[in-house]
Amino acid sequence: MPPLHHEKPSYNPGPEGLEPLEAVEAVALPSHPRGTVHASLRLNINGRSVRLRGLRREPTGAWRLLAILGPGLIAASAGNDAGGIATYSSAGATYGYQLVWVMVLITVSLAVVQEMCARLGAATGRGLLDLIRERFGIGWALFAVGVVLVANGGLVISEFVGIAAAGELLGVNRLVAVPLAAAALWYLVIYGSYGWVERVFLLMTLVFFAYPVAAFMAHPNVGELAHGAFVPTLRRDHDFLLVFVGLLGTTITPYMQLFQQSSVVEKGVARRHYGPERLDAWAGSVFSNIMSICMIVATAATLHAAGHTQVDSAADAARALEPVVGPAARTLFGVGLLGAALLAGAVLPLATAYAVSEAFGAPKGVHLDFRRARLFFGLFTALIVVGAGLALVPGLPVIPLLVVMQVLNGALLPIILLFILLLVNDRRVVGELKNTRLCNAIAWTTFVTVTLSVGVMLLDQAFGLFGRKLF
């Protein structure tokens, strides 16, 4: 039998593809992806179907700066809520420009505190109450939960009171405005993704641009404004002390720190990518307080200058915008108040739900569904329902109620600040991201100032119970 001969098959390569390597013209790879990859992939993550869509170019220039903004801007802007607008309007109407210096100094304090919380979130991947439970034990965590529920519970009600007042300024009955707003906020968080919710919140911050315009058009006295901004003024007066503490409480509010840290954690920011979050925290704080100062300036240049030093309703505060838009002041102020109250009305219950879930080690996050995060979404829903329900009670004194809620937050603020300072200075918790000396100096000075102010206010209240006056 003749041997079998296996002949190698012959291939006739085309004109391209198998030619010698040295004959191929070198083509450099593009430094950036060309356009968008339109392919998509659908995954099931934590019980929720997620579609991974096209990969896009990394933003550059101004778009890159805008892309950085997120939790820092949202948390700080949420501080300019209905209660904040009421407090700033009262400060400007009652004392003119005398308290602007407080806002200038507290801007630095706010930025430092918010940045510390963002750093805690990036360094540990855990929320504030989660860290308190692990570092100090369940007892202190439950104490912190109590403080959060007291501080935030009253504020949730005040936000829906602000929504009701804004609705009335816009000609919408509170029985319609409040339930609609509550349903919209609930749907946004329950059925929205984190990215979608964040973008909606950022869009809500645009309403605050009405106040710089109002401050400019009111033609404030530049000399008096400069004096009020750079020359501290203190008065031995009970009402002045209440407004002072109210300004501290509405500017550095506990729920802002809770939301800042929990949002950085949910966003998935790693410590090696922490740099943009620091910029976000500072930019958000500066933007927020510029808006706050503009509210004080607008009311000081209009209401205070005209001798109208008492702000009892949203309609009174709306008069500060009359130099800008005249008869449309009620509508513009109503839109601004509605946007501010809606932003805080969503952030507040979210921050509270984050905190309580962290304290008990329960699943949390907007990216989850109701079945997998029952405590988180259940508490969020309960706060929305109770807050909206109590806001419908007729005859509530809107502005005084909002200011009182901010004073309460100022009184509880030192407790949260102390926990933050102890954690961010613990190398076992944050490693090399612990506070610098300068950061510590500013943060501890803020803590001491707030604590002393609250202590003097409580002492003054105690003297009042016995018919005496501290001042």
KERO-568604 format. One line per 2 residues: number of its first residue (from 1); their letters; for each residue z, y, x of C-alpha. Coordinates in Angstrom, 1 decimal, padded with zeros to 4 digits. Each point is the difference from the previous one (the first is absolute). Layout:
<recs>
NUM) a) Z Y X; ...;
</recs>
This chain:
<recs>
1) mp) 000.0 000.0 000.0; -001.0 003.2 001.6;
3) pl) 002.8 002.5 000.8; 000.6 002.7 -002.4;
5) hh) -000.8 003.4 001.3; 001.8 003.0 -001.6;
7) ek) -002.0 003.1 000.4; 001.8 003.2 -000.2;
9) ps) -001.3 002.0 -002.9; -001.8 003.1 001.0;
11) yn) 000.9 003.3 -001.5; -002.3 002.9 -000.2;
13) pg) 002.2 003.0 000.0; -001.2 003.0 -001.8;
15) pe) -000.8 003.2 001.8; 003.7 001.0 -000.2;
17) gl) 003.4 -001.7 000.0; -000.3 -002.5 002.9;
19) ep) -001.6 002.1 002.7; 001.8 000.4 003.3;
21) le) 003.1 002.1 -000.2; -001.3 002.4 002.6;
23) av) -003.0 000.7 -002.1; 002.1 001.2 -003.0;
25) ea) 000.4 003.7 -000.2; 003.8 000.9 000.0;
27) va) 001.1 001.7 -003.2; 003.4 001.7 -000.1;
29) lp) 002.3 -000.8 -002.9; 000.8 002.9 -002.3;
31) sh) 003.3 001.6 000.6; 000.6 000.3 -003.8;
33) pr) -001.0 -002.3 -002.8; -003.3 001.2 -001.6;
35) gt) 000.8 001.1 -003.5; 001.9 -002.3 -002.2;
37) vh) 000.2 -003.8 -000.1; -000.5 -000.7 -003.7;
39) as) 001.1 -003.6 000.0; 003.3 -000.7 -001.7;
41) lr) 002.6 -002.8 -000.2; 002.5 -000.7 -002.8;
43) ln) 003.4 -001.4 001.0; 003.1 -000.9 -001.9;
45) in) 003.0 001.7 001.6; 003.5 -000.3 -001.5;
47) gr) -001.4 -001.0 -003.3; -002.4 002.9 -000.2;
49) sv) -003.7 -000.2 000.4; -001.2 002.5 002.7;
51) rl) -003.6 000.8 000.8; -000.6 000.9 003.7;
53) rg) -003.0 002.3 -000.2; -002.2 001.7 002.6;
55) lr) 001.2 001.0 003.4; -000.5 003.7 000.5;
57) re) 000.0 002.3 003.1; 003.2 001.4 001.2;
59) pt) 000.3 003.6 -001.2; -000.3 002.7 002.6;
61) ga) 000.7 003.7 000.2; 001.6 001.7 -003.0;
63) wr) -000.4 -003.2 -002.0; 002.1 -001.9 002.5;
65) ll) 002.8 002.6 -000.5; -000.2 -000.4 -003.7;
67) ai) 000.0 -003.7 000.2; 003.4 000.1 001.8;
69) lg) 001.7 001.7 -003.0; 001.8 -002.4 -002.2;
71) pg) 003.8 -000.8 -000.5; 001.1 003.1 001.8;
73) li) -002.0 002.5 -002.1; 000.8 -001.9 -003.2;
75) aa) 003.8 -000.3 000.6; 000.4 003.7 001.1;
77) sa) -002.2 001.3 -002.8; 001.9 -002.0 -002.6;
79) gn) 003.1 002.1 001.1; -001.8 002.9 -001.7;
81) da) 000.6 -001.6 -003.3; 001.0 001.5 -003.3;
83) gg) 003.6 000.5 001.2; -001.3 001.5 003.3;
85) ia) -002.2 002.5 -001.8; 002.9 001.0 -002.2;
87) ty) 002.4 000.4 003.0; -002.5 002.0 002.1;
89) ss) -000.9 002.2 -003.0; 003.7 000.6 -000.7;
91) ag) 000.7 000.8 003.7; -002.9 002.5 000.1;
93) at) 000.8 001.6 -003.4; 003.7 000.4 000.7;
95) yg) 000.2 000.8 003.7; -003.5 001.2 000.9;
97) yq) -000.9 -000.8 003.5; 003.5 -000.5 001.3;
99) lv) -000.2 -003.8 000.1; -003.4 -000.4 001.7;
101) wv) 001.7 -000.4 003.4; 001.6 -003.2 -001.4;
103) mv) -003.5 -001.5 -000.7; -001.3 001.0 003.4;
105) li) 002.8 -001.8 001.8; 000.1 -003.0 -002.3;
107) tv) -003.7 -000.6 000.5; 000.8 -001.3 003.5;
109) sl) 002.9 -002.0 -001.3; -002.1 -001.6 -002.7;
111) av) -002.8 -000.9 002.4; 002.5 -001.6 002.4;
113) vq) 001.7 -002.0 -002.7; -003.3 -001.2 -001.5;
115) em) -001.3 -000.9 003.4; 003.1 -002.1 000.8;
117) ca) -000.5 -002.0 -003.2; -003.7 -000.6 000.8;
119) rl) 001.1 -001.1 003.5; 002.6 -002.4 -001.5;
121) ga) -002.6 -001.5 -002.2; -002.6 -000.5 002.8;
123) at) 002.5 -001.3 002.5; 001.7 -002.6 -002.3;
125) gr) -002.5 -000.7 -002.8; 002.9 000.4 -002.4;
127) gl) 001.2 002.5 -002.6; 003.1 002.1 000.3;
129) ld) 002.2 -002.0 -002.4; -001.2 -003.2 001.6;
131) li) 001.2 001.3 003.4; 003.3 001.1 -001.4;
133) re) 000.6 -003.4 -001.5; -000.8 -001.8 003.3;
135) rf) 001.8 002.4 002.3; 003.1 001.0 -002.0;
137) gi) 000.4 -002.8 -002.5; -000.6 -000.5 -003.8;
139) gw) 003.1 002.2 -000.8; -001.5 003.1 001.5;
141) al) -003.4 -000.9 -001.4; 001.4 -000.1 -003.5;
143) fa) 001.8 003.3 000.6; -003.4 001.5 001.1;
145) vg) -001.6 -001.5 -003.1; 002.6 001.8 -002.2;
147) vv) -000.7 003.3 001.7; -003.8 -000.5 -000.4;
149) lv) 000.3 -000.9 -003.7; 002.2 003.0 -000.8;
151) an) -002.2 002.5 002.0; -003.3 -001.3 -001.2;
153) gg) 000.9 -001.0 -003.5; 000.7 003.6 -001.0;
155) lv) -003.1 001.2 001.8; -002.3 -002.3 -001.9;
157) is) 001.3 001.5 -003.2; -000.5 003.5 001.3;
159) ef) -003.7 -000.8 001.0; -000.8 -001.0 -003.6;
161) vg) 001.8 003.1 -001.2; -002.3 001.9 002.3;
163) ia) -003.0 -001.9 -001.5; 001.2 000.9 -003.5;
165) aa) 000.4 003.7 001.0; -003.5 000.0 001.6;
167) ge) -001.5 -001.5 -003.1; 001.5 002.7 -002.2;
169) ll) -001.4 002.7 002.3; -003.4 -001.7 -000.5;
171) gv) 000.4 -000.2 -003.7; 000.7 -003.8 -000.1;
173) nr) 003.0 -001.2 -001.9; 002.6 -001.8 002.1;
175) lv) -000.1 -003.0 -002.3; -003.6 -000.5 001.1;
177) av) 000.1 001.2 003.7; 003.0 -002.0 001.2;
179) pl) -001.1 -003.5 -001.4; -003.6 000.5 001.2;
181) aa) 001.2 001.0 003.5; 002.5 -002.9 000.2;
183) aa) -002.7 -002.5 -001.0; -002.5 001.4 002.5;
185) lw) 002.5 -000.1 002.9; 001.0 -003.6 -001.0;
187) yl) -003.6 -001.2 -000.1; -000.9 001.7 003.3;
189) vi) 002.8 -001.8 001.9; 000.0 -003.4 -001.8;
191) yg) -003.8 -000.5 000.1; -001.0 002.1 003.0;
193) sy) -000.2 -001.0 003.7; 001.9 001.9 002.7;
195) gw) -003.1 001.8 001.2; -001.0 001.0 -003.5;
197) ve) 003.5 001.2 -000.9; 000.2 002.0 003.3;
199) rv) -003.3 001.8 -000.6; 001.1 001.0 -003.5;
201) fl) 003.3 001.3 001.3; -001.8 002.0 002.7;
203) lm) -002.3 001.5 -002.6; 003.0 001.2 -002.0;
205) tl) 001.2 002.1 003.0; -003.0 002.4 -000.6;
207) vf) 001.8 001.7 -002.8; 002.4 001.6 002.4;
209) fa) -002.8 002.3 001.4; 000.6 002.2 -003.0;
211) yp) 003.2 001.4 001.5; -001.4 001.4 003.3;
213) va) -002.6 001.9 -002.1; 002.8 001.2 -002.3;
215) af) 002.1 001.1 003.0; -002.9 002.0 001.5;
217) ma) -001.1 001.6 -003.3; 003.5 001.1 -000.8;
219) hp) -000.1 002.4 003.0; 003.4 -000.7 001.4;
221) nv) 001.9 002.6 002.1; -000.9 -001.3 003.5;
223) ge) 003.0 001.7 001.6; 002.5 -001.5 -002.4;
225) la) -001.7 -003.4 000.2; 000.2 000.1 003.9;
227) hg) 003.7 001.0 -000.2; 000.7 -002.8 -002.5;
229) af) -001.8 -002.5 002.2; 001.5 000.7 003.4;
231) vp) 003.4 001.7 -000.8; 002.5 -002.4 -001.6;
233) tl) 001.8 001.3 -003.0; 003.2 -001.6 -001.3;
235) rr) 002.0 001.1 -003.0; 003.5 -001.0 -001.1;
237) dh) -001.1 -000.7 -003.5; 000.3 -003.2 -002.1;
239) df) -003.5 000.2 -001.4; -001.5 000.7 003.4;
241) ll) 001.7 -003.2 001.4; -001.3 -002.1 -002.9;
243) vf) -003.6 001.2 000.6; 000.4 -000.5 003.8;
245) vg) 001.1 -003.6 -000.5; -002.7 -000.4 -002.6;
247) ll) -002.6 001.1 002.6; 001.3 -002.5 002.5;
249) gt) 000.0 -002.8 -002.7; -003.5 000.7 -001.3;
251) ti) -001.6 000.4 003.4; 001.6 -003.0 001.8;
253) tp) 000.4 -002.4 -002.9; 001.2 -003.6 000.5;
255) ym) -002.9 -001.6 -001.9; -002.5 001.7 002.4;
257) ql) 001.5 -001.9 002.9; 000.1 -003.3 -001.9;
259) fq) -003.7 000.4 -001.1; -001.1 001.1 003.5;
261) qs) 001.4 -003.1 001.7; -000.9 -002.5 -002.6;
263) sv) -003.6 001.3 -000.3; -000.5 -000.2 003.8;
265) ve) 001.2 -003.6 -000.2; -002.3 -000.9 -002.9;
267) kg) -002.9 001.7 001.8; 000.6 -002.4 002.8;
269) va) 000.3 002.5 002.8; 000.9 -001.7 003.3;
271) rr) 002.1 001.7 002.7; -003.0 000.2 002.4;
273) hy) -001.9 001.9 -002.7; 002.8 002.3 -000.9;
275) gp) -001.4 003.2 001.4; -002.0 001.1 -003.1;
277) er) 003.0 -000.5 -002.2; 002.0 002.5 002.0;
279) ld) -002.8 002.6 -000.6; 000.0 -001.0 -003.7;
281) aw) 003.7 000.6 -000.3; -000.1 003.4 001.7;
283) ag) -003.1 001.2 -001.8; 001.4 -001.1 -003.4;
285) sv) 003.3 001.8 000.6; -001.6 003.3 001.2;
287) fs) -002.5 000.0 -002.9; 002.7 -000.7 -002.5;
289) ni) 002.3 002.7 001.2; -002.8 002.6 000.2;
291) ms) -000.6 -000.7 -003.7; 003.8 000.4 -000.6;
293) ic) 000.2 003.3 001.8; -003.0 001.2 -002.0;
295) mi) 001.8 -000.8 -003.2; 003.0 002.1 001.1;
297) va) -002.2 002.8 001.1; -002.0 000.0 -003.2;
299) ta) 003.1 000.2 -002.2; 001.7 002.5 002.3;
301) at) -002.9 002.4 -000.1; -000.4 -000.2 -003.7;
303) lh) 003.1 -001.0 -001.9; 002.7 001.3 002.4;
305) aa) -002.0 003.2 000.6; -000.2 000.6 -003.7;
307) gh) 003.8 -000.6 -000.5; -000.5 -003.4 -001.7;
309) tq) 002.5 -002.0 002.0; 000.8 -002.8 -002.4;
311) vd) -002.4 -002.9 -000.4; 000.9 -002.1 -003.1;
313) sa) -003.2 -001.6 -000.9; -003.4 -001.1 001.3;
315) ad) -001.6 003.0 -001.8; 002.3 002.3 002.1;
317) aa) -001.2 -001.6 003.2; -003.6 000.2 -001.1;
319) ra) 000.2 003.8 000.1; -000.1 -000.2 003.8;
321) le) -003.7 -000.9 -000.3; -000.9 002.9 -002.2;
323) pv) -001.2 002.2 002.9; -002.6 -002.6 000.8;
325) vg) -001.4 -001.1 -003.3; 001.6 002.3 -002.6;
327) pa) 000.2 -001.6 -003.4; -001.0 -003.4 001.4;
329) ar) 003.2 -000.1 002.0; 001.6 -002.4 -002.5;
331) tl) -003.0 -002.4 000.3; -000.1 000.1 003.8;
333) fg) 003.7 -000.5 000.4; -000.1 -002.8 -002.6;
335) vg) -002.7 -001.8 002.0; 002.0 000.5 003.2;
337) ll) 003.2 -001.2 -001.5; -001.7 -003.0 -001.6;
339) ga) -001.6 -001.1 003.2; 003.3 000.4 002.0;
341) al) 002.0 -001.9 -002.7; -002.6 -002.8 -000.2;
343) la) 000.0 -000.5 003.7; 003.8 -000.1 000.2;
345) ga) 000.2 -001.9 -003.2; -001.8 -002.9 001.7;
347) vl) 001.5 000.3 003.5; 003.6 000.1 -001.2;
349) pl) 000.0 -003.3 -002.0; -002.0 -001.6 002.8;
351) at) 002.4 001.1 002.7; 003.0 -001.2 -002.1;
353) ay) -001.7 -003.4 -000.6; -000.8 -000.3 003.7;
355) av) 003.6 000.7 000.9; 001.7 -002.3 -002.5;
357) se) -002.4 -002.9 000.8; 000.6 000.5 003.7;
359) af) 003.8 -000.1 -000.5; -000.2 -003.4 -001.7;
361) ga) -002.8 -001.4 002.2; -002.4 -000.3 -003.0;
363) pk) -003.8 000.2 000.3; -001.3 003.5 -000.4;
365) gv) -003.3 002.0 000.3; -002.8 001.4 -002.1;
367) hl) -002.3 -002.7 001.4; 002.0 -002.7 -001.8;
369) df) -000.2 -000.9 -003.7; 002.7 000.0 -002.6;
371) rr) 000.5 -003.8 000.3; 000.8 000.1 003.7;
373) ar) 002.1 003.3 000.1; 001.9 -000.1 -003.3;
375) lf) 002.9 002.1 001.2; -002.2 002.6 001.6;
377) fg) -002.3 000.5 -002.9; 002.7 -000.6 -002.6;
379) lf) 002.2 002.8 001.4; -003.1 002.3 000.4;
381) ta) -000.8 -000.6 -003.7; 003.6 000.5 -001.1;
383) li) 000.3 003.4 001.8; -003.3 001.2 -001.6;
385) vv) 001.1 -001.1 -003.5; 003.5 001.4 000.2;
387) ga) -001.0 003.3 001.7; -002.8 000.6 -002.5;
389) gl) 002.3 -000.9 -002.9; 002.8 002.3 001.0;
391) al) -002.4 002.9 000.7; -001.0 -000.1 -003.6;
393) vp) 003.5 001.1 -001.1; -000.5 003.4 -001.6;
395) gl) 001.8 003.2 001.1; 000.4 -000.9 003.7;
397) pv) 000.5 003.0 002.3; -003.0 -000.6 002.2;
399) ip) 000.5 002.3 003.0; 003.9 -000.3 000.3;
401) ll) -000.3 -003.8 -000.3; -002.7 -000.2 002.7;
403) vv) 002.1 002.2 002.4; 003.2 -002.1 -000.6;
405) mq) -001.9 -003.2 000.9; -001.1 001.6 003.3;
407) vl) 003.6 001.0 000.7; 001.1 -003.6 -000.6;
409) ng) -002.6 -001.2 002.4; 001.3 002.4 002.6;
411) al) 003.5 -001.3 -000.5; -001.1 -003.6 000.6;
413) lp) -002.5 000.8 002.9; 002.6 -000.3 002.9;
415) ii) 000.6 -003.7 -000.9; -003.6 -001.0 000.4;
417) ll) -000.4 002.3 003.1; 002.9 -001.7 001.7;
419) fi) -001.5 -003.5 -000.5; -003.4 001.2 001.3;
421) ll) 001.6 001.5 003.1; 002.0 -003.0 000.9;
423) lv) -003.0 -002.4 -000.4; -002.5 002.1 001.9;
425) nd) 002.4 000.4 003.0; 000.6 -003.8 000.1;
427) rr) -002.1 -001.4 002.8; 000.5 -003.5 -001.4;
429) vv) -001.8 001.1 -003.2; -002.8 002.3 001.3;
431) ge) -000.2 -000.8 003.7; -001.8 002.6 002.0;
433) lk) -000.7 002.1 -003.1; 003.5 001.3 -000.3;
435) nt) 000.7 003.7 -000.4; -000.5 002.4 002.9;
437) rl) 002.8 002.5 000.8; -001.9 002.9 -001.6;
439) cn) -000.6 -002.0 -003.2; 003.7 -001.0 -000.1;
441) ai) 001.1 003.6 000.5; -002.2 001.2 -003.0;
443) aw) 000.9 -003.0 -002.2; 003.8 000.2 000.6;
445) tt) 000.0 003.7 -000.4; -001.7 -000.5 -003.4;
447) fv) 002.5 -002.6 -001.0; 003.0 002.2 001.0;
449) tv) -001.5 003.0 -001.8; -000.7 -001.9 -003.2;
451) tl) 003.4 -001.7 000.0; 001.9 003.3 000.6;
453) sv) -002.0 001.7 -002.8; 000.7 -002.9 -002.4;
455) gv) 003.7 000.0 001.0; 000.4 003.7 -000.6;
457) ml) -001.8 -000.3 -003.4; 002.3 -002.8 -001.1;
459) ld) 003.1 001.9 001.1; -001.2 003.0 -002.0;
461) qa) -000.5 -002.2 -003.0; 003.5 -001.4 000.5;
463) fg) 001.5 003.5 000.1; -001.8 000.8 -003.2;
465) lf) 001.7 -002.9 -001.8; 003.3 001.8 000.6;
467) gr) -001.3 003.4 -001.0; -000.3 001.3 003.5;
469) kl) -002.9 001.1 002.1; -000.7 -001.0 003.6;
471) f) -002.1 003.2 000.5;
</recs>
